[in-house]
Amino acid sequence: MPASLVISAPASGVGKTTLTLALARAWRKRGLNVQCFKSGPDYIDPAFHAAATERASVNVDSWAMDRSTIAHLVSRGGDADVVLAEGSMGLFDGVAARGVSGTGATADIAEMLGWPVVLVIDPSGQAQTAAAIAAGLRDYRAGVRLGGVVLNRVASPRHEDLVRRALNEAGIKVFGALPRHAEISLPKRHLGLVQAEEQAEIGKLIDEAARFVAEHVDLDAVLHSAGQWSPQAVANGLNVRPPGQRIALARDAAFSFVYPHMLEAWRAAGAEIVPFSPLADEAPDASANVCWLPGGYPELHAGKIAGNARFRSGLRAFAETRPVHGECGGYMVLGAGLTDADGIRHEMAGLLGLETSFAKRRMHLGYRLAELAAPMPGHKPGARLRGHEFHYSTILAQPDTPLAVVHDATGAVIAETGSRRGHATGTFFHLIAEDR
């Protein structure tokens, strides 16, 4: 049975991803097969997990997914030696209103699966208080079991000793302490980490992180704290329908935000995915019966997209007879225009009237529940779709017929309704699952 752990923390930015990648690569170097998962709606970290483990990583989400879906997804770890689930935000951070099987908190996954938690604690600017925080997290929810902690960014041996003593007195295991080490800092941009495929040296960076962590963390003690988990047989798998039989999927640095479990579900249902690159001025495959433009960073490539006439004309021709759908960045590209951070407007595909601006930045972040007023590829009117929205663009105009009534996690109706015109549809949320 695989040894199973959840890597979490009191907050974001403490070092969960770095520790997850380092542990995964260090155990891989020992000859162990490691399977990673990501708790919550993050489409960047799974690619880093795959780079560290050479196994595909998928998201599990208690707000958007039911228990059978989560069990189906994690069952892929049944043949691994070690299973690591990287959390998002702080251990208990979720939304106020419960979703399908929880609030989206990492703690939901830890309790549901019975996987112990390894906390990453950054004691910068404190000492014994770090132990109080760890003890509070340990005792906050009875069904969540703490395996121990790894200290990150300790300032000195004296600082480490003070924190270790306090944690020992609280009965909390300390697996190791990491001094500050700039060489393993992962680069970031406005939507999170710079994507793994954009970093040519990602393998070397993960190797250095593994070496550094192995030097300062007792890997055997971490493994010993893990739970022994046996995946359960699941009758129902993913409740995800492919948008078509042959799917032209935009896939490059501007269109890369798609959840791995979605693509796997499409393929499992018999669909064929045909990638194309708008940045390379490629048009969607003429033999496809649907085109899907995922999110990404079109605002960083708006001038190039606007200038790629073959892509834009090919997309327009495709949409004359077949459905085209865009998510977030893909939705923006289906629109009439995109204004970049410098205030320059770039003409987009014009399949929808949407006008967006990155010059007027405002963060939009949170879970979304959409009730479709009209069909979109793979889903009928009335379908309840669960997803996640995260972008900084502002809507200047959204003149087309709304695609859905969209609520946030509190039930409030929001303005980002999505749009439809002809065969084109688009949403600002990234689809995770449909309610059964």
Secondary structure, DSSP 8 states (H G I E B T S, - for coil): --EEEEEE-SSTTSSHHHHHHHHHHHHHHTT--EEEEEESS-SSHHHHHHHHHSS--EEE-TTTS-HHHHHHHHGGGGG-SEEEEE--SSTT---SS--SSSSS-HHHHHHHHT--EEEEE--TT-STHHHHHHHHHHHH-TT--EEEEEEEEE--HHHHHHHHHHHHHTT--EEEEEE--GGG---EETTEE--GGG-TTHHHHHHHHHHHHHHHB-HHHHHHHSEE------S-------S-SEEEEE-BTTB-B--HHHHHHHHHTT-EEEEE-TTTT----TT-SEEEE-BS-GGGSHHHHHH-HHHHHHHHHHHTTS-EEEETHHHHHHSSEEE-TTS-EEE---SS--EEESSS---EEEEEEEEESS-BTTB-TT-EEEEEEEE--EEEE--SEE-EEEE-TTS-B-S---EEETTEEEESSEEEEE--
